[in-house]
């Protein structure tokens, strides 16, 4: 787990055209595969750690088409409540990973 005083987060903003839907669904699946959590329409978040950053890169590669937009930003927060949320997110990501790979 990360330091409880500072947690760094990835914020990914994804825009994929609605048609054909298979491209959009492929990006969503890639995002869920590495444990990103949707926080709004086209916005996803995950802790900023190397393995999850690699997953974000794979999702960006999947969406690498001329009309797609994929932006990744890192945001640091010095907040203990956010660290508690990270623990919950980590547990959830583990659950999702086990479900996808079982």
C-alpha positions, 0 to 999 in steps of 0.5 A: 500500500502507498504512504498514508500521507500522500497518495498519487492518482491517475486521472484518465479522460477517454473519448471514443466515438460511439460507432462502431461500438466494439472500439469503445467497448475494447477500451472500457474492457482494457481499463477495467482489466487493469483495475481502473474505476469509472468516476464519470462519463469518460473519466477513470481513476486508478492509483499512480503506481507503475503496474497501473500506469502500464495498464493505462498505456495499454488502454491508450494503445487500444484507443490509438485511433485518429478520432479517439482522445485519451489523456492521462494526468497524475494528481497528488493528494495529501489526505488520509481519507483519500488513502482510505479510499485507495485501500478500498479501491485496491480491494475492489481492483483485486476482486475485478481482476480475479473475476476477469481472470477466473 
